Amino acid sequence: MKVESVLNEVIQRDGAIHLTLIDPDSQAPEEAARIAAGAAAGGTDAIMIGGSLGSVGTQLDETVLAIKKCTKLPTILFPSSMAGLSQHADAVFFMSLLNSMNVMYITTHQALGAPIVKRYGLEPIPMAYLIISPGGTVAWIGDAKPIPREKPELAVAYALAAKYLGMRWIYLEAGSGVDEPVPPAMIRSVKEAIGDIKVIVGGGIRDGETAKGCVGAGADAIVTGTAVEEGDVRSKIEEIVRAIKK
């Protein structure tokens, strides 16, 4: 079964999914595999692999292979450019950074990467990527104009554009390691506007209570990244998964 279908089935059954994001540039492949195994034991639904810097080449391939050896969960690439593609993964979030000021992150990397996705046989999952203030490193790398936290109507406008362009997922990203997650009011406004399009929320979500608030506002998926790099992976994921599932 295709990865996207599996994720949709879990959302329908459990109300939401949890995704663990692992940056290949943050640790050795063996450590990445240990994190993935802990996340799997904690109940995460899939492993996202990628990062803003350095997640390319041999390090990326070895990380994907190490993760696949220790878990049967779907592996989904989260590339910052076409260089973030690996033939060993199951799928790729084929995304456009809609609020970037640089066309490279809106369509050029996508055009250059599309033939590679086809050649590798990766399952493309079409996704709009929106950076919400403060945005962190990814906002700087992606030359984004972060959407102000107090302006949900701007996020709604971009989300509707993504829906009308045919994208099936929308990722609201506050930025890795930030202090505050995407505001629930913004999540709610976006979800109400786009209906059946799936909403992913990431950045600043470190505990079950925060994750539950995001899902209660309309998020279909929660991403945990920086928190799992700090240790105690299984218990952290268990807390969040318990909070967001039906």
WOJOLIN-V472868 format. One record per run of one state. SS is the DSSP state (H for helix, E for strand, - for the rest). FROM is the first residue (numbers start at 1). TO is the last residue. Records with the same first field share a line. If there is no record, write none. Layout:
BEGIN
SS=FROM-TO  FROM-TO
END
This chain:
BEGIN
-=1-2  15-16  23-28  43-45  50-56  71-73  78-81  85-90  98-99  101-102  106-107  121-122  133-135  142-143  145-146  148-151  165-168  174-183  195-197  203-207  218-220  225-225  231-232  245-246
H=3-14  29-42  57-70  82-84  103-105  108-120  136-141  152-164  184-194  208-217  226-230  233-244
E=17-22  46-49  74-77  91-97  100-100  123-132  144-144  147-147  169-173  198-202  221-224
END
